[in-house]
Amino acid sequence: MAGHICLDITPVFAGRAAERVEQILSPGKLIQVGNADVHTGGAVANTGLAMKLLGNDVALMGKIGTDAFGSLVQNVLDEYGAGEGMICDEAASTSYSVVLAMPGIDRIFLHHSGANDTFVAEDMDFQRIGEAALFHFGYPTLMRLMYESDGARLVQLMQRVQAAGAATSLDLAAVDPKSDAGKADWNEILKRTLPYVDFFVPSIEELCFMIDRKQFEQLQVRAGGGDIMDILDIEKDVKPLAEKCMAYGCKVLLLKCGAKGMYLQTAEGKKLEQISSRIGLDASVWAEQAIFERSYVPERILSGTGAGDTSIAAFLTAMLEGEHPQMCLHLAAATGASCVAAYDALSGLKPLNELRQKIEKGWKKTCL
């Protein structure tokens, strides 16, 4: 498990849900908030620790600074027995995000990439990777050296991992359109990278921005300033993007579609047989799937922070345990619904067996 790691600082907003940001935030206004929830964030911490808590043997690889935020990150990882793989760079600052999770409004992130911008393949322990069944890499979109030069280092990394015998998994994160990352040619980067990715697990909003900017802008117009996820049409908006990813060489695609659910599409059997045998994937069972999984109704909603990352952790864990694609989707959606009931990514996490039981008892799903 490698890639982006940071410290997430989430002020707790009290009060009733709002429809627009300006109903809560406006210039010159004092906003009374509760305690700040401070926890590790990023794909390495969220997906990695979630997979560890779900029973996997996980090694984490990320880069932090030697500053106060870096000490907080290291202490948290050490508590989970997972801090050994962190690289401490005296010349870099630790990445952090201020997460504004206001009731009724999608999260807003104020983000500093910090040490993640200098992370490269040479920072990783390839001896460990050579022994692994699965290598998950998260958020190259927030790691400068991974997206520069049309993603040359990202492509080389995935090639090297596959050559070491591990299956590969890749997740993305949203970017600021005005930043260097937002101006990068992500369509070209993904076209070059996806042939070396076995499991691609981005959100539909991130993916649309990166490979079909015109459609993304149209979705923004249709949403009228609201959340794009609310107006998504599975047939018209989601499936065409999925087909484009498959054409780029993706083998297993899991698209997170926010509160609506998630969409799974897989390649033909011969292509799936190219995935590392270490994970024991039954190509005949997984081949040519096209399934939309609706979300489960959560007990409560406090924050969506880390819900996507932990749903990926559940999906990959269930896959490694030999579950059928449909059950992998059930457990991924159930994990996402559990995690929104907490402010951080891990407090709402439930054992997969507990989720299976809840599903079997008729856990209600959301309506499209």
C-alpha positions in Angstrom: 0.0 0.0 0.0 1.8 3.1 -1.2 1.2 6.7 -2.2 -0.4 9.8 -0.7 -0.6 10.2 3.1 -1.6 13.3 5.1 -3.1 14.6 8.3 -6.8 15.5 8.1 -8.2 18.2 10.3 -12.0 18.2 10.4 -13.9 21.0 12.3 -17.2 19.7 13.5 -20.1 21.8 12.2 -23.3 21.7 14.3 -26.7 22.8 13.2 -29.2 22.0 10.5 -28.3 20.9 7.0 -27.8 23.6 4.4 -28.2 23.5 0.6 -25.4 25.9 -0.3 -22.1 26.8 1.2 -22.9 30.5 1.5 -25.7 29.6 4.0 -22.9 28.6 6.4 -19.7 30.4 5.2 -19.5 34.0 4.2 -16.7 36.7 4.4 -16.4 38.5 7.8 -18.6 36.0 9.6 -17.6 34.1 12.7 -18.6 30.5 12.5 -18.9 28.6 15.7 -17.7 25.0 15.4 -17.1 22.1 17.7 -14.0 20.2 18.4 -11.7 19.4 15.5 -11.4 15.8 14.6 -7.7 15.1 13.8 -6.7 11.9 12.1 -4.6 10.5 9.3 -5.8 10.8 5.8 -4.9 10.0 2.2 -5.0 6.6 0.5 -2.2 5.1 2.4 -3.8 5.7 5.8 -7.4 5.3 4.8 -7.4 2.3 2.5 -4.2 0.8 4.0 -5.3 0.9 7.6 -8.8 -0.2 6.7 -7.5 -3.3 4.9 -5.3 -4.0 7.9 -8.3 -3.7 10.3 -10.2 -6.0 7.9 -7.6 -8.7 8.5 -5.1 -8.3 5.7 -1.3 -8.4 6.1 -0.5 -4.8 5.0 2.7 -2.8 4.7 2.3 1.0 4.2 4.8 3.1 2.2 4.5 6.9 2.3 6.5 10.1 2.9 6.1 12.6 5.7 8.1 15.5 7.2 9.9 15.7 10.5 7.5 18.5 11.6 4.7 18.4 14.2 2.2 17.1 11.7 4.6 14.4 10.7 4.9 13.3 14.3 1.1 13.1 14.7 0.9 10.9 11.5 3.7 8.6 12.7 2.2 8.2 16.1 -1.2 7.2 14.7 0.4 4.7 12.4 2.5 3.3 15.2 -0.6 2.7 17.2 -1.8 0.4 14.5 1.5 -1.3 14.2 1.9 0.1 10.7 4.4 2.9 10.9 7.5 1.1 9.8 7.3 2.0 6.1 7.1 5.8 6.5 9.9 7.9 5.0 10.7 11.0 7.1 12.2 13.8 5.0 13.8 16.6 6.9 13.6 18.9 3.9 9.8 18.4 3.3 6.7 19.4 5.2 4.0 16.9 6.1 0.9 17.0 3.9 -2.4 18.1 5.5 -6.0 18.8 4.6 -8.6 20.9 6.3 -11.8 19.1 5.6 -15.0 21.2 5.7 -17.8 18.6 6.2 -20.9 20.8 6.6 -24.3 19.2 7.1 -26.1 18.8 3.7 -23.1 19.9 1.6 -20.4 17.8 -0.1 -17.0 18.1 1.6 -14.6 21.0 0.7 -10.9 20.2 1.1 -8.1 22.8 1.7 -5.0 20.7 0.9 -1.2 21.0 1.1 0.6 18.1 -0.8 3.9 18.6 1.1 6.2 15.6 1.1 3.9 13.7 -1.3 5.2 15.9 -4.1 8.7 14.3 -3.9 7.6 10.7 -3.5 9.1 8.4 -6.2 9.4 4.6 -6.8 13.0 4.7 -5.4 11.4 5.5 -2.0 9.7 2.1 -1.9 10.7 -1.3 -0.6 10.6 -3.5 -3.7 11.6 -6.5 -1.7 8.3 -6.3 0.1 6.4 -5.5 -3.0 8.0 -8.6 -4.7 6.4 -10.7 -1.9 3.0 -9.1 -2.1 -0.2 -10.3 -3.7 -1.6 -6.9 -4.3 0.0 -3.4 -4.6 -2.5 -0.5 -4.2 -1.3 3.0 -5.1 -3.3 6.0 -4.2 -3.7 9.6 -5.3 -0.9 10.2 -7.9 -3.1 13.3 -8.7 -1.7 14.9 -5.5 1.9 13.8 -6.1 3.8 16.1 -8.4 6.5 13.8 -9.6 3.9 11.2 -10.4 2.0 13.3 -12.8 4.8 15.4 -14.4 6.1 14.4 -17.8 2.7 12.8 -18.7 2.9 10.5 -15.8 6.2 8.8 -16.9 7.2 7.9 -13.3 3.7 6.5 -12.6 3.8 4.3 -15.7 7.3 3.1 -14.8 6.1 2.3 -11.2 3.2 0.2 -12.3 5.3 -1.6 -14.9 7.9 -2.4 -12.2 5.3 -3.6 -9.7 3.8 -6.0 -12.3 7.2 -7.2 -13.2 7.8 -8.0 -9.5 4.7 -10.3 -9.7 2.1 -8.4 -7.7 -1.4 -7.4 -9.0 -1.8 -3.6 -9.2 -4.6 -1.3 -8.0 -4.9 2.5 -8.6 -7.0 5.2 -7.0 -7.3 8.9 -7.8 -8.2 12.0 -5.9 -9.9 15.2 -7.0 -7.6 18.1 -8.1 -7.9 21.9 -8.2 -8.5 22.7 -11.9 -6.3 25.8 -11.6 -3.3 23.9 -10.1 -0.5 22.2 -12.0 -2.2 18.9 -11.3 -5.4 20.2 -12.8 -3.6 21.4 -15.9 -1.9 18.1 -16.5 -3.0 15.9 -19.4 -4.7 13.2 -17.4 -6.4 11.7 -20.4 -2.9 10.9 -21.8 -1.5 9.9 -18.4 -4.3 7.4 -17.8 -4.1 6.1 -21.4 -0.4 5.3 -20.8 -0.9 3.9 -17.2 -4.1 1.8 -17.4 -2.5 -1.1 -19.4 -0.5 -1.8 -16.3 -3.4 -1.4 -13.8 -5.4 -4.5 -12.8 -7.9 -2.8 -10.5 -8.8 0.9 -11.2 -11.0 2.4 -8.5 -11.6 6.2 -9.0 -14.7 8.3 -8.4 -16.8 9.1 -11.4 -16.4 12.8 -10.8 -12.6 12.6 -10.7 -12.6 10.4 -13.8 -14.9 12.5 -15.8 -12.8 15.6 -15.1 -9.7 13.8 -16.3 -10.8 12.0 -19.4 -13.8 13.9 -20.7 -13.6 17.6 -19.7 -16.5 18.6 -22.0 -18.8 16.1 -20.3 -17.6 17.2 -16.9 -18.5 20.9 -17.7 -21.9 19.8 -19.0 -22.5 17.9 -15.8 -21.7 21.0 -13.8 -24.2 23.0 -15.8 -26.9 20.3 -15.3 -26.1 20.3 -11.6 -26.7 24.0 -11.4 -24.0 24.6 -8.9 -25.0 21.6 -6.8 -23.4 18.2 -6.5 -22.7 16.4 -9.8 -23.3 13.1 -8.1 -26.9 14.0 -7.6 -27.8 14.3 -11.3 -25.7 11.4 -12.7 -27.4 9.1 -15.2 -25.9 5.7 -15.1 -26.6 4.9 -18.8 -25.7 8.3 -20.2 -23.0 9.5 -17.9 -21.3 6.5 -16.2 -21.2 3.7 -18.7 -19.6 5.7 -21.5 -16.7 6.7 -19.2 -16.4 3.1 -18.1 -16.1 1.9 -21.7 -13.4 4.5 -22.4 -11.4 3.1 -19.4 -11.8 -0.5 -20.7 -10.6 0.6 -24.1 -7.5 2.1 -22.4 -6.6 -1.3 -21.0 -8.3 -1.4 -17.6 -9.1 -5.0 -16.4 -11.4 -4.4 -13.4 -13.0 -1.0 -13.0 -14.9 0.1 -9.9 -16.4 3.6 -10.2 -17.5 5.3 -7.0 -20.7 7.3 -7.7 -21.2 9.0 -4.3 -24.4 8.5 -2.5 -25.9 6.8 -5.5 -23.6 3.8 -5.3 -20.9 2.3 -7.4 -20.5 0.7 -10.9 -18.3 -2.4 -11.7 -17.2 -3.3 -15.2 -14.7 -6.0 -16.0 -12.8 -7.2 -19.1 -13.0 -10.5 -20.9 -11.6 -13.6 -19.4 -8.4 -13.8 -21.4 -7.5 -10.3 -20.2 -8.3 -11.1 -16.6 -6.0 -14.1 -16.8 -3.1 -11.7 -17.1 -3.6 -10.5 -13.5 -1.1 -12.0 -11.0 -2.0 -15.5 -10.0 -1.1 -14.5 -6.4 -4.6 -13.1 -5.8 -6.4 -16.2 -7.0 -8.9 -14.3 -9.1 -11.3 -16.7 -11.0 -11.4 -15.1 -14.5 -14.4 -17.2 -15.5 -16.4 -15.7 -12.6 -15.2 -12.1 -13.0 -15.2 -11.8 -16.7 -17.5 -9.3 -18.6 -19.4 -8.0 -15.5 -21.4 -4.8 -15.7 -23.1 -4.1 -12.4 -24.5 -1.0 -10.7 -24.7 -1.3 -6.9 -27.0 1.1 -5.1 -25.8 2.4 -1.7 -27.2 1.2 1.6 -29.0 3.6 3.8 -26.6 4.7 6.6 -27.8 4.9 10.2 -26.6 8.5 10.2 -24.4 10.8 8.2 -21.6 12.8 9.9 -19.0 13.0 7.1 -18.1 11.3 3.9 -14.4 11.6 4.7 -12.6 8.3 3.8 -15.9 6.5 2.8 -14.6 5.9 -0.7 -11.2 4.7 0.5 -12.7 2.3 3.0 -15.2 1.0 0.5 -12.2 0.2 -1.8 -10.6 -1.6 1.1 -13.7 -3.7 1.6 -13.9 -4.5 -2.1 -10.3 -5.5 -2.4 -10.4 -7.5 0.8 -13.5 -9.4 -0.3 -11.9 -10.1 -3.7 -8.8 -11.4 -2.1 -11.0 -13.7 0.1 -12.5 -15.2 -3.1 -15.9 -13.6 -3.0 -18.1 -13.3 -6.1 -18.1 -9.8 -7.7 -21.6 -9.1 -6.6 -20.8 -9.8 -2.9 -17.6 -7.7 -3.3 -19.9 -4.8 -4.4 -22.3 -5.4 -1.5 -19.6 -5.3 1.1 -18.0 -2.2 -0.5 -21.3 -0.3 -0.5 -22.0 -1.5 3.1 -18.6 -0.3 4.2 -19.1 3.1 2.7 -22.5 3.4 4.4 -21.0 2.5 7.7 -18.1 4.9 7.4 -20.2 8.0 6.8 -21.6 7.6 10.3 -18.2 8.8 11.7 -16.1 11.9 11.1 -13.0 9.9 10.2 -12.4 7.0 7.8 -11.8 4.2 10.4 -14.1 4.7 13.4 -17.2 3.5 11.5 -15.5 0.5 10.0 -17.3 -2.8 10.6 -16.0 -6.4 10.1 -17.1 -7.9 6.8 -18.9 -10.8 8.6 -21.0 -8.3 10.5 -21.9 -6.5 7.3 -22.8 -9.8 5.6 -25.3 -10.5 8.4 -26.8 -7.0 8.1 -27.1 -7.4 4.3 -28.8 -10.8 4.7 -31.3 -9.4 7.1 -32.5 -6.9 4.4 -30.4 -3.8 4.9 -32.4 -1.1 3.0 -30.9 0.5 -0.1 -31.2 4.0 -1.4 -33.5 4.8 -4.3 -32.0 6.1 -7.6 
